[in-house]
Amino acid sequence: MASSQPTPTRMELNRLKKKLATAVKGHKLLKDKRDELMREFLDLVRVNMELRQKVEEGIRQANVNFVVAKADMSEEILQAALMAPKQDAELSTTFRNVMSVNVPVFDYNTRTPDPNDIYSYGFAFTSSDLDGAVRSLSDVMQDMLKLAEVEKSCQLMAAEIEKTRRRVNALEHVTIPETREGIKYITMKLDENERSSQIRLMKVKDMMLEEAHHYKERA
Amino acid sequence: MSKIAVMGDYDSIYGFATLGLDTFPVNETEEAAKLLKRLSANEYGIIYITEELAASLDKEIKVYADVPVPAIIQIPGIKGNTGAGINGVKKSVEQAVGSDILFGGVSSEEGETK
């Protein structure tokens, strides 16, 4: 199986044995990593799906509300009302390490703590539907933020799991068997060499004895 | 401190401005691609993008798949839900597990028909 046969020397044998030990250890570690990542991923992706459905429904609802609000006002007034937002969102990003995958954790801060600052307009010229629409969108915001965090984490973890799985498989099905094969080949070759030199020595001894004592002539 | 951006057609995203998010109305693919690059370089932590726009920016979005920030998240636009967001979740399950074992493995067919 090994594409190029290793040179049958003791040095190579030692090298391969070390390689095998490392590969087996690495395989075990990577397998554990994959299993743990998978466990976390499966939990997280369920949350992801739930959040996504919730957010999509929320945004759909908000869009409906906005359309209703828009129908009640002229385009200019609406644009003017939303032109200068009072609220300003800031995002602080920290990272969490899940099995060597860096996933972001988002923390969302508004410039002012007052929840009513989302209404960036005077109430005189806008329809009350707009208030409801803005409100409904603001309600979705927390979930949208959570969704961003969870979905990004899921994507990153999925990529890492795929990579780890490939590595585990490569070790399990290629590196480890190939190294074992190499070790077997070298041991057999070395044994063979040893036997052949043993036989050679025996033959030589026979010949030397024959030379000294001339058994054949005496017989 | 980073910020949050929303990209898409004007009608889908104008409401987000009231929440303090930065809205960037775009319609053309090329312009959107440039904008996406600029926003990512400018320390936007989260970029929400409408599904319609995201569909044409597949390649540009994939660039940011391996880095922790920015998180590019698809949201449904005003024209309705295309299912692309849900599909994205299914895709990551498929990528991780090998096949979609959680949400019924129909994601690839759905992605093509819609």
Interface residues (C-beta under 8 A of the other chain):
Chain A: M38 F41 L42 V45 R46 N48 M49 R52 Q53 V55 E56 I59 R60 A62 N63 F66 V67 Q79 L82 P85 Q87 D88 A89 E90 L91 S92 T93 F95 N102 V103 P104 F106 Y108 T110 R111 I118 Y119 S120 A133 V134 L137 S138 M141 M144 L145 L147 A148 E149 E151 K152 C154 Q155 L156 M157 A158 A159 I161 E162 R165
Chain B: M1 S2 K3 I4 S12 Y14 G15 F16 A17 T18 L19 G20 L21 G45 I46 Y48 A65 D66 P68 V69 A71 I73 I75 P76 G77 I78 G80 N81 G85 I86 G88 V89 S92 V93 Q95 A96 V97 G98 L102 F103
